[in-house]
Amino acid sequence: MRNPVPRLESAADIAQRAADVLSDKQASNIVLLDLKQVANFTDFFVIATGENERHMKALVKSLDEALPEAGVEPLHVEGSSDSGWVLVDYGPVLVHVFDPQHRAYYNLEGLWGRAAPVVHFQ
């Protein structure tokens, strides 16, 4: 029998779980930014890179499976893996999955440079 997945309560827990899921699926250059002091529309960004369309699709699917198990459902999903960018909106946490070219073009880390990085791993 499987142990139940604990419910995620805080925005920080949701953001960390999303980063962990993306890491488990080999996303690269994962950054978790704390935006609470610089934005009023969300608390955290999780930004990750998928190497290609298939990898991006697998990353988003892993989020779709893991976070609802912990009681967190997306409010909205925008973009698609074939467009090079997917945004999954969990309310206080926005997860951005980019291909390498779109990641460099949008440069969210630079745009939100005043945000406090919580986690950054290659």
Secondary structure, 3 states (H helix, E strand, C coil): CCCCCCCCCCHHHHHHHHHHHHHHCCCEEEEEEECCCCCCCCCEEEEEECCCHHHHHHHHHHHHHHHHHCCCCCCEEEEEHHHCEEEEECCCEEEEEECHHHHHHHCHHHHCCCCEEEEEEC
